[in-house]
């Protein structure tokens, strides 16, 4: 047991913190003993349950817990957000440092820190101290290569939040370069109202899909003070629970079809740029970036940052330049908003927190014990002068103030659905118009640039599963969440058969027999999914399109058919040849090819890529002839708002990345068996499943 005494808060500051936070909301039961000490109770899955008297001491222990589970990764991310990665680790990190400084992240983080309310400033400082104190007490557990980042500060934490949210999710360097992102972001979310629930209680499914590495890594935690009792997950390095639930309500996020950044094309002239008929000078700043050489010595590189009225210049060529404008850079109170969300007791309080609009993007899907469900197209959408989604998706002319947005839409303007007649809401990264059927949101009621109009196959599968069951039990909801059925196969297998009958080779006919005997899933033992995934790849590579495009009048039945059946039959022939060559049989089992590997674990996988219309998304990369999972289903939580709340969860890759931790990959066995584990929230449950205890 490690004992540490926190003496940094004077009694007056504690009183100030409690007063600022308001009356207790989701507090422990009245007969529970008061929280007088700060403790971390680590359960057998490596999930920390943090109990503390106030938000500052809670944040200290939260920082400590993140450092214990992910110390090397955490320090590396904070060093990158500081804009000194090349100084610590070499020239291969220069692009990252240039991006961070061109976006102004470190300076803005310091300004954000100065703007915090006192209680949250104290909490952010405490979170950073918790990281530092863990690293000092356990120096042997921290890699020597990241120790140069120590000590970290609260400003580093806010810089990391900006780099992750505003300058990776809202807009990334790949977006600026016009390249395909090297990572995929997606999620599923469901809210089921009592009218659709077998138990009469509202239910929520949280299911982000992110790469299983780097700043996309989730950390599961429970945070408890006299006013908050929230369980859920946060992206590593973040000081607040990003997706969570308490005893009365819960929320989750998906990456919404949202446009919160624009590239403006500038016409250069006379050392400046033309704007509203005159030449304006850039604001300029010259920075010296240190770079670590192979011999350990340091060199310097000069970075000149230029800013127009639109934002920083990110590219220049042929008398033109591109400047980037991003929403949310004037919203420093993310911690405060998420703390208020965590301590809310019902929809009214939760929406009061949402109205602050400190988070620049993300769909919010919500459910509560009172039976309310909500879908909010969240974040900050610029008030643009005209144009539709496509007009603002490319480069925008930057020579006139007519195109320069300066405001964002208030909460009242955002697409929002509450308690629909259907009794259910879903989002699978589709626009808000398809959140339920019959539809309750009309895209025509909103500016045409607010969100596009489409519904991809995963979203169709999401909606169909909810539509098909009028009385959904908790266990059924878990089963549906873990479904690996391929919507694309359901949609086109009859067209494949027709194409092969008319144009198919002998090998294509053998392949069709395998597909017709297949169960249409990507379960580990399923035979036919490997072949169909290869067929889908060949169809995309050959540019074989649908005969019928997606139609918003028939959102769950389109697209359909092949525009070129002969090309589709030829694609199946090529797919069959490739599968036979690689695996020796057309009916190879999915789990023989697709694998779950981490921390010495190597298991057959289930689930597959979004493009196949699978709700259980898993993305793979080829490694030694097999495909290894590296992203997709990451954190999953299924919650029923009964009394007491009932929840099951899974963090696919385990709740630690630190070398030597037993929790690196320890949940993959559950993933392979398509199981979730119980979420323990009471002291009695936690103590019965205790691995370690730390008291401060």
C-alpha positions in Angstrom: 0.0 0.0 0.0 1.3 3.5 -0.9 0.2 6.3 1.5 0.6 9.9 0.5 -0.9 13.0 2.2 -2.3 15.8 0.0 -1.8 19.1 1.8 -2.0 21.5 -1.1 -5.6 22.6 -0.5 -6.3 25.1 2.3 -9.7 24.6 3.9 -10.9 27.9 2.4 -10.2 26.6 -1.1 -12.0 23.3 -0.4 -15.1 25.3 0.7 -14.7 27.4 -2.5 -14.6 24.3 -4.6 -17.6 22.7 -3.0 -19.6 26.0 -3.3 -18.6 26.4 -6.9 -19.7 22.9 -7.7 -23.2 23.4 -6.2 -25.3 20.8 -4.3 -24.5 17.1 -4.5 -26.1 15.4 -7.5 -25.3 11.8 -8.1 -23.9 11.3 -4.6 -23.3 7.9 -2.9 -26.3 6.5 -1.0 -27.2 8.3 2.2 -26.2 5.4 4.3 -22.7 5.2 2.7 -19.8 6.3 4.9 -18.5 9.8 4.2 -15.5 10.1 1.9 -12.7 11.3 4.1 -9.6 9.8 2.4 -8.5 9.6 -1.2 -8.3 6.1 -2.4 -7.8 4.2 -5.6 -9.4 0.7 -5.5 -8.0 -1.3 -8.5 -10.3 -4.1 -9.6 -9.1 -7.3 -11.2 -9.5 -5.9 -14.7 -7.2 -2.9 -13.9 -10.0 -0.4 -13.7 -9.4 2.3 -11.0 -12.2 3.3 -8.8 -11.2 6.7 -7.3 -12.8 7.9 -4.1 -11.9 11.4 -2.9 -13.5 14.2 -0.8 -13.3 16.8 -3.6 -12.6 17.4 -7.2 -8.9 18.5 -6.7 -8.0 15.4 -4.7 -10.0 13.2 -7.1 -8.0 14.7 -10.1 -4.7 14.1 -8.3 -5.5 10.4 -8.0 -6.9 10.3 -11.5 -3.6 11.6 -12.9 -1.7 9.1 -10.7 -3.9 6.2 -12.0 -3.4 7.2 -15.7 0.4 7.3 -15.1 0.4 3.9 -13.5 -1.5 2.3 -16.4 -0.1 4.3 -19.3 2.9 6.3 -18.0 5.1 6.0 -21.1 2.4 6.7 -23.6 1.0 9.5 -21.4 4.3 11.4 -21.1 5.0 10.9 -24.8 1.6 12.5 -25.7 2.2 15.4 -23.3 5.6 16.0 -24.8 4.1 16.1 -28.3 1.4 18.5 -27.2 4.1 20.7 -25.7 5.6 21.0 -29.2 9.0 19.7 -28.1 8.9 16.1 -29.4 11.8 16.6 -31.8 13.9 18.0 -28.9 13.2 14.9 -26.9 13.1 12.2 -29.6 14.6 13.4 -32.8 14.0 14.9 -36.2 11.2 12.4 -37.2 9.0 14.4 -34.8 9.6 17.8 -36.5 6.4 17.7 -38.5 4.4 17.1 -35.3 6.1 20.1 -33.6 5.5 22.3 -36.6 1.9 21.5 -36.6 1.5 22.1 -32.8 3.2 25.5 -33.0 1.6 26.6 -36.2 -1.8 25.9 -34.6 -0.7 27.9 -31.5 -1.5 25.1 -29.1 1.1 25.7 -26.3 0.4 29.4 -26.0 -3.4 28.9 -26.2 -3.2 26.2 -23.5 -1.5 28.7 -21.2 -4.3 31.2 -21.9 -6.9 28.5 -21.3 -5.4 27.6 -18.0 -5.5 31.3 -16.9 -9.2 31.4 -17.8 -10.2 28.5 -15.6 -12.5 28.9 -12.7 -10.5 28.5 -9.5 -11.9 25.1 -8.6 -11.1 23.7 -12.1 -7.7 25.4 -12.2 -6.9 23.6 -8.9 -8.1 20.3 -10.3 -6.0 20.6 -13.5 -2.9 21.4 -11.4 -3.7 18.4 -9.2 -4.1 16.1 -12.2 -0.6 17.1 -13.5 0.9 16.7 -10.0 -0.6 13.2 -9.8 1.3 12.3 -13.0 4.5 13.8 -11.7 4.3 12.2 -8.3 3.6 8.7 -9.7 6.6 9.1 -12.0 8.8 10.2 -9.1 7.7 7.4 -6.8 8.0 4.8 -9.5 10.9 6.0 -11.7 11.9 2.4 -12.5 8.5 1.9 -14.2 8.9 4.9 -16.5 10.9 4.5 -19.7 14.1 6.6 -19.7 13.2 7.9 -23.1 10.2 9.9 -21.9 11.5 11.1 -18.5 12.7 14.3 -20.2 9.0 15.4 -20.4 8.8 15.6 -16.6 7.5 17.6 -14.8 4.3 18.0 -16.7 2.0 21.0 -16.1 -1.7 21.7 -16.3 -1.0 23.7 -19.4 0.5 20.6 -21.0 -2.8 18.7 -20.2 -4.9 21.4 -21.9 -2.5 21.4 -24.8 -3.0 17.7 -25.2 -6.8 18.1 -25.1 -6.5 20.7 -27.9 -4.1 18.6 -30.0 -6.4 15.6 -29.6 -9.8 17.1 -30.1 -9.5 20.3 -32.1 -6.4 19.4 -34.1 -6.9 15.7 -34.7 -10.7 15.1 -34.6 -12.0 18.4 -35.9 -9.1 18.8 -38.4 -5.9 16.9 -38.8 -2.7 17.4 -40.7 -3.9 14.8 -43.2 -7.0 16.9 -43.8 -4.9 19.9 -44.5 -2.7 18.0 -47.0 -5.8 16.6 -48.7 -4.7 13.1 -47.9 -6.7 10.3 -46.6 -6.4 10.1 -42.8 -4.0 7.5 -41.6 -6.6 6.5 -39.0 -10.3 6.0 -39.0 -12.7 7.5 -36.4 -16.2 6.1 -36.0 -18.6 5.0 -33.3 -22.0 3.5 -32.6 -24.5 4.8 -30.1 -28.0 3.7 -29.1 -30.6 5.0 -26.7 -33.7 2.9 -26.0 -36.7 4.4 -24.3 -38.9 2.6 -21.8 -41.6 2.1 -24.5 -39.2 -0.1 -26.4 -37.5 -1.8 -23.4 -38.6 -5.1 -22.0 -37.9 -4.0 -18.5 -39.5 -0.6 -18.8 -36.2 1.1 -18.2 -34.3 3.3 -20.6 -31.0 1.8 -21.9 -27.9 3.2 -23.5 -25.1 1.7 -25.7 -21.8 3.4 -25.9 -19.4 2.1 -28.5 -16.6 4.3 -29.9 -14.4 2.9 -32.7 -10.9 4.3 -32.7 -7.4 3.0 -33.4 -6.0 0.9 -30.6 -3.0 3.1 -30.0 -1.5 6.6 -29.4 -3.8 9.5 -28.4 -6.9 7.4 -29.4 -6.4 5.1 -26.4 -9.3 4.8 -23.9 -8.9 4.6 -20.2 -11.7 3.2 -18.1 -12.3 4.7 -14.7 -14.9 5.4 -11.9 -14.6 8.8 -10.2 -16.5 9.3 -6.9 -16.8 12.4 -4.7 -19.7 13.5 -2.4 -21.3 15.0 -5.5 -20.3 12.8 -8.4 -20.3 9.0 -9.0 -19.5 8.6 -12.7 -18.2 5.5 -14.5 -17.0 5.4 -18.0 -14.0 6.1 -20.2 -11.7 9.0 -21.2 -9.1 9.4 -23.8 -5.7 9.0 -22.2 -4.4 12.3 -21.0 -7.8 13.8 -20.6 -8.7 14.9 -17.0 -12.5 14.2 -17.3 -14.7 11.3 -18.2 -15.6 11.7 -21.9 -18.2 8.9 -22.2 -19.9 8.0 -19.0 -22.9 7.3 -16.8 -24.0 7.8 -13.2 -26.9 6.3 -11.3 -29.4 8.4 -13.1 -28.2 9.1 -16.6 -25.6 8.5 -19.2 -24.2 9.8 -22.4 -22.0 8.7 -25.3 -20.4 10.3 -28.3 -20.0 9.5 -32.0 -17.9 11.4 -34.5 -20.6 13.4 -36.2 -20.9 14.4 -39.9 -19.7 17.8 -38.8 -17.6 20.6 -40.5 -15.9 22.8 -37.9 -12.9 23.8 -40.0 -12.3 25.6 -43.3 -9.3 26.1 -45.5 -9.3 29.6 -47.1 -7.3 30.3 -50.3 -5.4 33.5 -50.0 -4.0 35.6 -52.9 -0.5 36.7 -52.0 0.8 40.2 -52.9 3.5 42.5 -51.6 4.5 40.2 -48.7 0.9 40.1 -47.6 -2.5 38.9 -48.9 -5.5 40.5 -50.6 -8.6 40.9 -48.4 -11.6 43.1 -49.1 -9.8 45.0 -51.9 -6.6 45.8 -50.1 -3.3 44.1 -49.2 -3.0 43.1 -45.5 0.1 42.2 -43.7 0.4 38.8 -42.0 0.9 38.5 -38.3 4.2 36.8 -38.0 6.0 34.9 -35.2 9.4 33.3 -35.5 10.1 30.3 -33.3 13.2 28.2 -32.7 12.5 24.5 -32.5 15.2 22.3 -30.9 16.0 19.0 -32.6 17.9 16.1 -30.9 20.7 14.7 -33.1 21.7 11.1 -33.1 24.6 11.8 -30.8 22.3 13.4 -28.2 23.3 17.0 -29.0 20.7 19.6 -30.0 20.4 21.7 -33.2 17.8 24.4 -33.9 15.3 24.9 -36.8 13.5 28.2 -37.4 9.8 28.1 -37.8 8.0 31.2 -39.1 4.3 31.2 -38.3 2.1 33.5 -40.4 -1.5 34.3 -39.5 -4.2 36.0 -41.6 -7.6 37.1 -40.4 -8.7 33.6 -41.2 -6.1 31.7 -39.2 -2.6 30.3 -39.5 -1.1 29.7 -42.9 -0.6 26.0 -43.5 0.5 25.8 -47.1 1.9 28.0 -49.9 2.4 27.5 -53.6 2.4 29.6 -56.8 1.3 32.9 -55.3 -1.4 31.3 -53.3 -1.6 30.3 -49.6 -4.0 28.3 -47.5 -5.1 29.5 -44.1 -7.0 27.3 -41.6 -9.9 28.4 -39.4 -11.1 26.1 -36.6 -14.1 26.3 -34.2 -13.9 26.2 -30.5 -10.5 27.8 -29.8 -12.2 30.4 -27.6 -13.9 27.7 -25.4 -11.6 26.8 -22.5 -14.1 25.2 -20.1 -14.3 21.6 -21.3 -13.4 20.3 -17.9 -16.2 22.3 -16.3 -18.8 21.2 -18.8 -18.0 17.5 -18.5 -17.9 17.8 -14.7 -21.4 19.3 -14.8 -22.5 16.5 -17.2 -21.2 13.9 -14.8 -23.0 15.3 -11.8 -26.3 16.0 -13.6 -29.4 14.2 -12.3 -31.7 14.5 -15.3 -32.2 15.8 -18.8 -32.7 19.5 -17.8 -29.4 19.6 -15.8 -27.6 17.7 -18.5 -28.8 20.0 -21.3 -27.8 23.0 -19.2 -24.2 21.6 -19.3 -24.5 21.0 -23.0 -25.6 24.5 -23.7 -22.1 25.7 -22.8 -20.9 24.2 -26.1 -17.3 23.9 -25.0 -16.8 20.6 -27.0 -16.3 21.6 -30.6 -17.8 18.4 -32.2 -19.4 15.0 -31.6 -22.9 13.6 -31.5 -24.4 13.2 -28.0 -26.7 10.2 -27.4 -28.3 10.2 -24.0 -30.6 8.2 -21.8 -31.8 8.5 -18.1 -33.8 6.8 -15.3 -36.7 9.1 -15.9 -37.1 7.5 -19.3 -35.8 10.3 -21.5 -33.6 9.7 -24.6 -31.9 12.3 -26.7 -29.8 12.6 -29.8 -28.0 16.0 -30.2 -25.9 17.0 -33.2 -23.4 18.5 -30.9 -20.4 20.8 -31.2 -19.9 24.1 -32.9 -21.1 24.7 -36.5 -20.0 28.0 -38.1 -22.7 30.4 -39.2 -21.9 30.4 -42.9 -23.3 33.0 -45.2 -24.6 30.6 -47.8 -23.8 27.3 -49.6 -24.4 23.6 -48.9 -22.2 20.9 -47.4 -20.2 20.4 -50.5 -19.5 24.1 -51.0 -17.7 24.2 -47.7 -16.0 20.8 -47.8 -13.3 22.0 -50.2 -11.1 25.1 -50.3 -13.0 28.4 -49.8 -12.1 31.7 -51.4 -10.4 33.9 -48.8 -10.3 37.3 -50.5 -13.5 38.7 -49.1 -15.0 39.0 -45.6 -18.3 37.7 -47.2 -16.9 34.2 -46.8 -15.3 34.6 -43.4 -17.5 33.2 -40.6 -17.1 34.8 -37.2 -19.9 33.1 -35.2 -21.1 29.6 -34.5 -24.7 28.3 -34.1 -26.1 28.4 -30.6 -27.5 25.3 -28.9 -31.1 26.1 -30.0 -30.1 25.9 -33.7 -28.6 22.4 -33.5 -30.5 19.3 -34.7 -31.9 17.6 -31.6 -34.3 14.7 -31.1 -35.9 13.9 -27.7 -38.2 11.0 -26.8 -39.2 10.1 -30.4 -42.4 8.1 -31.0 -40.3 5.1 -32.2 -38.8 4.7 -28.7 -35.2 4.5 -30.0 -32.4 6.6 -31.3 -29.2 5.5 -33.1 -26.1 7.0 -34.6 -23.4 5.2 -36.5 -21.6 8.3 -37.8 -24.5 9.1 -40.1 -26.0 12.6 -40.2 -28.7 13.3 -37.7 -31.6 13.0 -40.1 -31.6 9.2 -39.9 -31.4 8.9 -36.1 -34.8 7.1 -36.0 -37.7 6.0 -38.1 -40.2 7.4 -38.7 -37.9 10.4 -39.0 -38.3 13.2 -36.5 -35.7 15.6 -38.0 -36.1 17.2 -41.4 -32.8 18.3 -43.1 -34.8 21.0 -44.9 -35.4 22.8 -41.6 -31.7 23.4 -41.1 -29.0 25.3 -43.1 -27.9 23.1 -46.0 -24.3 23.2 -44.7 -25.2 21.8 -41.3 -24.7 18.2 -42.3 -24.8 16.1 -45.5 -27.5 13.6 -46.4 -26.6 10.0 -46.5 -27.0 6.7 -44.6 -24.2 4.2 -45.0 -24.7 0.5 -44.5 -23.5 0.2 -40.9 -26.0 2.9 -39.9 -28.7 0.9 -41.8 -27.8 -2.2 -39.9 -27.9 -0.2 -36.7 -31.4 1.1 -37.3 -32.7 -2.2 -38.6 -31.7 -4.2 -35.5 -33.6 -1.7 -33.3 -36.6 -1.6 -35.6 -36.9 -5.3 -35.6 -37.4 -5.8 -31.9 -40.4 -4.0 -30.2 -39.4 -5.2 -26.7 -35.6 -5.2 -26.2 -34.1 -6.9 -23.1 -30.8 -6.0 -21.7 -29.3 -9.3 -22.8 -30.7 -8.8 -26.3 -29.1 -5.4 -26.5 -25.7 -6.9 -25.6 -26.2 -9.5 -28.4 -27.2 -6.9 -30.9 -24.2 -4.7 -30.1 -21.9 -7.7 -30.7 -23.5 -8.7 -34.0 -21.0 -9.1 -36.9 -23.6 -9.6 -39.6 -22.7 -8.0 -42.9 -25.3 -5.6 -44.2 -23.5 -5.4 -47.6 -23.8 -9.2 -48.0 -27.5 -9.1 -47.2 -27.9 -6.4 -49.8 -25.9 -7.8 -52.7 -25.7 -11.6 -52.5 -28.7 -12.1 -54.7 -27.1 -9.8 -57.2 -23.9 -11.7 -57.0 -25.8 -14.9 -57.8 -27.5 -13.3 -60.8 -24.2 -12.0 -62.0 -22.5 -15.4 -61.7 -25.4 -17.2 -63.4 -25.0 -14.9 -66.4 -21.3 -14.2 -66.5 -19.5 -16.4 -64.0 -16.5 -18.7 -64.5 -16.3 -22.2 -63.0 -14.2 -20.8 -60.1 -16.8 -18.0 -59.5 -19.5 -20.7 -59.3 -17.6 -22.6 -56.7 -17.1 -19.4 -54.8 -20.8 -18.6 -55.0 -21.7 -22.0 -53.5 -19.5 -21.1 -50.4 -21.2 -17.7 -50.1 -24.7 -19.2 -50.3 -23.9 -21.7 -47.5 -22.4 -18.9 -45.3 -24.2 -17.3 -42.3 -23.4 -13.7 -43.5 -21.4 -13.0 -40.3 -17.8 -12.2 -39.4 -17.8 -14.5 -36.4 -14.6 -16.4 -35.7 -15.9 -19.8 -36.9 -17.9 -18.4 -39.9 -16.9 -19.7 -43.3 -17.5 -17.5 -46.2 -16.8 -14.1 -44.7 -13.1 -14.1 -45.7 -14.2 -14.7 -49.3 -16.9 -12.0 -49.2 -14.5 -9.4 -47.7 -12.1 -10.2 -50.6 -14.9 -9.8 -53.1 -15.8 -6.4 -51.6 -12.2 -5.4 -52.0 -12.1 -6.4 -55.6 -15.4 -4.6 -56.3 -14.0 -1.4 -54.9 -10.7 -1.8 -56.7 -12.5 -2.4 -60.1 -14.9 0.5 -59.5 -18.0 -1.6 -59.7 -20.7 0.6 -58.5 -24.3 0.1 -57.4 -27.1 0.1 -60.0 -29.4 2.0 -57.6 -27.8 4.8 -55.5 -28.8 5.6 -51.9 -32.2 7.2 -51.9 -33.4 9.2 -48.8 -36.9 8.1 -49.6 -35.8 4.5 -49.2 -33.0 4.9 -46.7 -32.9 1.2 -45.5 -33.3 -0.5 -48.9 -30.7 1.4 -51.0 -28.1 1.3 -52.5 -28.7 -1.9 -54.4 -27.7 -4.0 -57.4 -24.6 -3.9 -59.6 -24.2 -1.3 -62.4 -22.0 -3.9 -64.2 -22.9 -7.5 -63.4 -20.2 -8.9 -65.7 -17.6 -6.9 -63.8 -19.0 -8.2 -60.5 -18.7 -11.8 -61.6 -15.1 -11.2 -62.7 -14.4 -9.6 -59.3 -15.7 -12.8 -57.6 -13.4 -14.9 -59.8 -10.4 -12.8 -58.8 -11.4 -12.8 -55.1 -11.7 -16.6 -55.1 -8.3 -17.0 -56.8 -6.7 -14.7 -54.1 -8.3 -16.6 -51.2 -7.4 -20.0 -52.5 -3.8 -18.9 -53.1 -3.4 -17.4 -49.7 -5.3 -19.8 -47.5 -5.7 -23.0 -49.5 -9.5 -23.1 -49.4 -12.4 -20.9 -50.2 -14.3 -21.6 -47.0 -11.4 -20.7 -44.6 -12.8 -19.6 -41.2 -12.8 -15.9 -40.4 -10.9 -16.4 -37.1 -8.1 -18.3 -38.9 -7.3 -15.2 -40.9 -8.4 -12.3 -38.6 -6.6 -12.2 -35.3 -6.6 -10.4 -31.9 -3.0 -9.9 -30.7 -1.7 -7.8 -27.8 0.5 -8.5 -24.8 1.3 -12.1 -25.9 -2.3 -12.9 -26.6 -3.2 -14.3 -30.0 -6.9 -15.2 -30.5 -9.3 -15.6 -33.4 -11.2 -12.3 -34.0 -14.7 -11.5 -34.8 -16.1 -8.3 -36.4 -14.9 -6.5 -39.5 -14.5 -3.3 -41.4 -17.2 -0.6 -41.6 -17.3 -0.8 -45.4 -19.0 -4.3 -45.0 -21.9 -2.8 -43.0 -20.9 -4.6 -39.8 -22.1 -3.1 -36.5 -19.2 -4.7 -34.6 -16.4 -2.8 -36.4 -12.9 -4.1 -36.3 -10.2 -2.7 -38.6 -7.2 -4.9 -39.5 -3.7 -4.7 -41.0 -1.9 -7.5 -42.7 0.9 -9.1 -40.6 2.7 -12.3 -41.5 -0.1 -13.5 -43.8 -2.9 -12.9 -41.3 -4.9 -9.7 -40.5 -4.3 -8.3 -37.1 -6.9 -6.1 -35.3 -5.6 -2.5 -34.7 -8.8 -0.5 -34.4 -12.5 -0.4 -34.3 -14.6 -1.5 -31.2 -12.6 -0.1 -28.4 -14.7 0.8 -25.4 -18.2 -0.8 -25.2 -20.7 -0.1 -22.4 -24.3 -1.3 -22.2 -26.3 0.4 -19.4 -29.8 0.0 -18.1 -31.1 2.8 -15.9 -32.8 0.6 -13.4 -32.4 1.1 -9.6 -29.6 0.3 -9.1 -28.2 0.9 -12.5 -27.1 -2.2 -14.4 -24.0 -2.1 -16.7 -21.7 -4.3 -18.6 -18.6 -3.1 -20.5 -15.4 -4.1 -22.3 -12.2 -2.2 -23.1 -11.1 -4.4 -26.0 -7.3 -4.1 -25.6 -7.3 -3.9 -21.8 -7.0 -0.9 -19.5 -3.2 -0.5 -19.6 -0.4 -0.1 -22.1 2.5 0.1 -19.6 5.1 -2.7 -20.2 4.7 -5.4 -17.6 1.1 -4.7 -16.7 -1.1 -7.8 -16.5 -3.9 -5.7 -18.1 -2.2 -5.3 -21.5 -4.6 -7.3 -23.7 -6.3 -9.2 -20.8 -9.8 -8.4 -22.1 -9.2 -9.8 -25.6 -10.3 -13.2 -24.4 -13.7 -11.7 -23.6 -13.7 -10.0 -27.0 -13.0 -13.3 -28.7 -15.9 -14.9 -26.9 -18.2 -12.0 -27.6 -18.7 -11.3 -24.0 -18.9 -8.2 -21.8 -17.9 -8.0 -18.1 -19.8 -6.5 -15.2 -19.2 -2.9 -14.3 -18.7 -2.7 -10.5 -19.8 0.6 -8.9 -20.4 0.0 -5.2 -17.7 -0.5 -2.6 -19.0 -3.9 -1.8 -18.7 -5.1 -5.4 -15.3 -3.5 -5.9 -13.9 -4.9 -2.6 -15.1 -8.3 -3.7 -13.1 -8.0 -6.9 -10.1 -6.1 -5.6 -6.6 -6.3 -7.0 -4.9 -3.5 -5.2 -5.6 -0.5 -3.0 -3.7 2.9 -2.9 -4.5 5.5 -0.2 -3.2 9.1 -0.4 
